[in-house]
Amino acid sequence: MDTNKAEGVAKEAVGKVENAVGGLLGDTQTQISGKARELTGSAQQLYADAATALRDAAVRSPITTVAVAALTGFVVGALWRGGPDRD
């Protein structure tokens, strides 16, 4: 398991515990903090999964990856420049 994924799992677990403790104590601030930590952990796991999928796709099909990167660079460059109607 990659480091980002492991950290995300840990944050999510700590957030769930913190949320539960806040609920038991009636502490809304602790519940909110726990829910925020839980969501941050979930987002970090999704990022790690997406990065892994992208890395795997690049290994399976390097030519396609280079083509997509070139096209992305072209589009970003065109947008940065101001589009096709700019003088």
C-alpha positions in Angstrom: 0.0 0.0 0.0 1.3 3.4 -0.9 2.1 6.0 1.8 -0.7 8.4 0.7 -3.3 5.6 0.9 -2.1 4.5 4.3 -2.1 8.0 5.7 -5.6 8.5 4.3 -6.9 5.3 5.9 -5.4 6.4 9.2 -6.9 9.9 9.0 -10.3 8.4 8.2 -10.2 6.0 11.1 -9.1 8.7 13.6 -11.8 11.0 12.2 -14.5 8.3 12.8 -13.3 7.8 16.4 -13.2 11.6 17.0 -16.7 12.0 15.5 -18.0 9.2 17.7 -16.4 10.6 20.9 -17.8 14.0 20.1 -21.2 12.4 19.7 -21.0 10.6 23.0 -19.8 13.7 24.9 -22.3 16.0 23.1 -19.4 18.1 21.8 -20.4 19.5 18.4 -16.9 21.0 17.7 -15.2 17.6 18.2 -17.8 16.0 15.9 -17.2 18.5 13.2 -13.4 18.2 13.6 -13.8 14.4 13.4 -16.0 14.5 10.3 -13.5 16.9 8.6 -10.6 14.6 9.3 -12.6 11.6 8.1 -13.4 13.4 4.8 -9.8 14.5 4.4 -8.7 10.9 4.8 -11.2 9.7 2.2 -10.1 12.4 -0.2 -6.4 11.4 0.3 -7.3 7.8 -0.4 -9.1 8.8 -3.6 -6.1 10.8 -4.7 -3.8 7.8 -4.0 -6.1 5.5 -6.0 -6.2 7.9 -8.9 -2.4 8.4 -8.9 -2.0 4.6 -8.9 -4.4 4.1 -11.8 -2.7 6.9 -13.8 0.7 5.4 -13.1 -0.5 1.9 -14.2 -2.1 3.3 -17.4 1.2 5.1 -18.2 3.1 1.9 -17.8 0.6 -0.1 -20.0 0.4 2.5 -22.7 3.3 4.9 -22.8 2.6 6.2 -26.3 -1.0 7.2 -25.4 0.3 8.8 -22.2 2.7 11.0 -24.2 0.0 11.9 -26.7 -2.4 12.9 -23.9 0.3 14.9 -22.2 1.2 16.7 -25.4 -2.5 17.5 -26.2 -3.0 18.8 -22.6 0.1 21.0 -23.0 -1.2 22.3 -26.3 -4.6 23.1 -24.8 -3.2 24.8 -21.7 -0.8 26.8 -23.9 -3.7 27.9 -26.1 -5.7 28.9 -23.0 -2.8 30.7 -21.4 -2.1 32.6 -24.6 -5.7 33.8 -24.7 -7.3 31.5 -27.2 -7.4 31.5 -31.0 -8.8 35.0 -31.5 -6.0 36.8 -29.6 -3.7 39.0 -31.7 
